[in-house]
Amino acid sequence: MPAPQQRRIIFKHIDAPGYTNDLACYVRHGGYEILKKAVTLPAATIIDEVKKSGLRGRGGAGFPCGVKWGLVDRKSGKPIYLVVNADESEPGTFKDRYIIHQDPHQLLEGIMIASFANNVKQAYIYIRGEFPHGARILEQAIAEARAANFVGPNILGTSYSCEIFVHRGAGAYICGEETGLIESLEGKRPYPRIKPPYFPAVLGLYQCPTIVNNVETLCHVKHILEMGGETYAKIGTPNNTGTRLLCVSGHVKRPGYYEFAVGEITLGELLNEVCGGPLPGRTFKAVIPGGSSAKILKFGETFTLKNKDGSSRTLTVEEIPMDFDTLAACGTMGGSGGVIVMDDSVNMVEALANINALYAHESCGQCTPCREGSLWMKKITARMVHQQARSEDGALLKSVADQIAGRTICAFGEACSWPTQSFVAKFGDEFKGYAETQKEPKRADALELV
Amino acid sequence: MIALLKPDLITVNIDGKEIAVPKGTNAIEAARLVGVDVPYYCYHPKLSVVGNCRMCLIEIGLPAVDPATKTPIMDPATGKQKINWIPRPQIGCATNASPGLHIRTNTAQIKDCREGVMEFLLVNHPLDCPICDQAGECKLQEQSTGYGRGYSRYIEQKNVKPKRTQLGPRVMLDDERCILCSRCIRFCKEVVKDDVLGFIDRGSYSTLTCFPGKALENNYSLNTVDICPVGALTSTDFRFKMRVWFLKQTNSIDTESSVGANTVVWSREGVIYRITPRQNDGVNDTWMADTGRDLFKAVRAPNRLTAAKLDGLDTSLEIALNTAGAILKAAGRTVALVGSGRSSVEEHSLARKLAETLGASTHMVSRSGEGDRMLISGDRNPNVRGALVVGLIKKLPTAKLTALGGAIDAGAVTVVVSLGEDLHAAGLTTAQLAKVKIIYLGTHADATTGAAQVVVPTLTVFEKSGTLVNQQFRLQKFAKCVPGPAGATDDLAVLAKLVVTAGGTATLGDLPGVWTSLATTVAGLAAISYATLPDTGLLLDSTPFASLPFCEGETFHYQPAATTAPTKV
């Protein structure tokens, strides 16, 4: 049973008894009615509704979807592509896969509406390589929708045609970066492109104007058109409209995926009420609120934020509403909605060693700071947990991370350095004193173990 | 206020210095113009921009404009237009000049950026400098001195990668040294159109490699060694041979075809160790063919001529020349002179003088092959056009010396002077060679030297100075890199002496002397001298030769004129 605080729009049918992922079930529940409505509307009206809704991208950056659509170069004479980012790779995030597995037609309807609105004739779903079952479900769903004339040539008896293709990635985190994804889709190594000049809206897939949207974002498009942009904008809080999916993992009693109106639930309510609080006998220590790359929040710290009227307010971690702007003001981000909870059993050096290992493994290796810095940070934390910690390692880690963030081709630079920066800043004592916690005799071969 | 100077020029401000540059010039090049060094590794002016090394990070800003009124926002402190600086550093290679662009390279943030990138590039870079061929011309060395911190904070294990990977017959890869700038990949893909290189694996373990079943074996592969900013790619021919700081650099010209790629010859104590391309954007950009880099090996070839010969026996230069003079005088007007498309302009000029003195007919052999559409043209002579310009020949050379053979058979020619051409290879039969007396001036022994009465050893292009006229009618100079072997004499001195011994008026057999004469006798060369000729050459007037059917084919920066293109029948 969904927790009472939830407001399920995207996840309305997810886990509902008897709801299957086939077309018949979707249509029985009112599926594709919004697409039927959309194809009767002028494209500009749909884009306007999305703009009015204030929908922000759900992939991680929170960029306004309507603005993104508005940036597309429509005068170039080249085809416009829609690319669906289903490369859900951020650790702690597992929302898109449930949409794909349980309600694929909702995504397809969103894709078709977005495609129609942007005069897209070919849409690609780039699905992460580790989701083979999801890819098969999508292919099946596309075949069904095509047979029912919701996808393909002259949909629903109109002159509009659009094909959707499923493209499976080969398993790299960086393919979730939109330009890396485009490169991968073109059959190349997923090296993110430099911006300028390669903004996807102008020079995207095959150097054509391209919209890259997250799975969840496109599902929202359907609901925006259903209820109207202005009505949708009333859900949530200003500038943080609609609902969003949160994936809670880690040390809580009831981890899982939830959907809330953006900003209507605080982190404390989420963890303590919805997720049942900490495990027996434990207390919360820290939480990463938006996927592993988001900066960590430490329970017990407070944030003084400025209000619009000039006054200020102080928030504890538990009081932070889960919206884009407040999380950003608290020095972290809503990101991809992956909430990773750590209780007092977690050693922060070891947790960071785990995260650093991921980023060192996933750095594409194209640009210097991230390529060398991510592996260096991994080697430092790995050495630390292999009995060779030094008291100065925390400061060194921070310095290395500072040399990466903001200086790379893509946002992976921030993604790999923010965890280190925030872990060391907030748990500096733990890093400094880590050497003393190591009871085992120091191993001479520790460096080789790394 | 920053004003537009010309429609195509815009003013940018770099560290407080203003300069007008063409629109679209990137920040690195613009900074270079005002003497500001923006360090970089992956950027190369002749390749696409990828921005992966992050060494050229700069701060940029644009003049502030009120969004509503579009009027400039002034800074009361300075009285100038306010600059909106972008807080995040940007890469200079992908920042193109726009009107009023402001660039800062001297801030604390940029210093920190460069120190950071330097440190990152070095953490997994092996300390090979003492045994690395790139030492002395290594960008990592230069820029870690200029922009690094000077100490290491790295105590972890360095990555281990393959140290000796043979990418192709002439290129060796050391993966540990590679900084993954991708210049070599882009060069092969974009310039040679031979896409054989790529990266495998990811992150810091990324490794440069050839695609399966492929090899870096195109005739331009050594350019990857030139543009490698570190010692990752080395030439199998040059590696471990010599420290570059001991080598003397001399400007020269690639003589393998009429393209005339500009080169630098690297030598020490009279020995040449390598040839690399020299930038000339009108001729070869910054590239040259691998084959041209091997030409210096002829200098020390076993068949090199080092002593004058009379009827096959060693003699002195004086006796050889006097004998030659006597043969020429005795021959009356039955002498034929076979010039060479490999001779310099100056040699062509003295050869013409010799031919005029003797009333000799002049001949020349063409050497042609397949042009490669890059830097090797169909005409495999470096200086046929020079012979046309000074008037040694009036029409294009022929593949075989058929006319000369006929004249020999008819008895009209009894003496042949060959300026380094193997007459046998040029189509004269052994019987024909036996009918005439041969005076041979050349560098290497061949079938003709065996048949010649007089052989005078001369110098290769690396041992003398002179000029060549390439396919564009560009007059280009080459300079003496190493001394010639004992026993070989400068071609000009030999020709001048022959003119005198053959009964002609005394002429100067050195470069300045020949140029004094050239400037007055050849209309197209007036007001030119060897000393003042620019390093990038000088385009001569080609219109007198526009109707000749040259055979170059398509190459870099040269398209055959429509009138001279071969027409399909």
Interface residues (C-beta under 8 A of the other chain):
Chain A: A172 R189 Y191 I194 P196 P197 A360 H361 E362 S363 C364 G365 Q366 C367 T368 P369 R371 E372 G373 S374 L375 W376 K379 I380 R383 L396 S399 D402 Q403 I404 G406 R407 T408 I409 L447 E448 V450
Chain B: V49 V50 G51 N52 C53 R54 M55 L57 R88 P89 I91 A94 D112 C113 E115 G116 V117 E119 F120 L121 V123 N124 R153 Y154 E156 Q157 N159 I179 L180 G198 F199 D201 R202 G203 S204 Y205 S206
